[in-house]
Amino acid sequence: MRTSVKAGLLGAWLLNIALVNAVNGDWKQDWEKTVTAAEKEGEVTMYAQSRAGVGKALLAFKDAYPKIKINFVGGSGSDLAKKIMARSLPDPPTKLILILG
């Protein structure tokens, strides 16, 4: 699997872990494992709509995790879905989140 695909999936997985485990389970331990893996990978790709607050969130993430580079891909919901599906993804994609609205 290409590194950029792995990084994109890891970025989505970071959000997935944060959201799912905030509701149930020991999310802190899983989050630390995820951050360690992301730091080792060096970068993540985030697909999201360019809305108010996204820039601040990205800056806050960069401040909190300076070892992880964020590759931000913005666009409308349908454009983002097309961009993601155009990539080579595992079947089925197991760690993928779209932030749409």
Steps between C-alpha positions, in 0.01 A plus 500: 500500500636843409622717788262784410202263517616366835545855627154599382345199667696568816371857508145377472570238763625769740163669477316168523681399819437839656128493420417136568706454812389829651163331532617162625816321607841616613553754226814656648705184460379448143561867419861481621562191284349680203709812557815290531421328170425835333828647625684200360322541165574874511187629331127459466256613234173659607205533264251762618292789384674834538268653755537749780707357782687240294810718475505553875456128559790420266724752676405356839580150375838618366579660837398189692674252265795678333649172372195433279463690174140554386418487130164677479275429202201732494195515280127440484359173627454350155845619387664346807322169449622489139858582606501227762345238276752583226777387733607141534319381813493158663179305449315580716646826635521434872618833639341779304297799612359779289417825674207629302219736576 
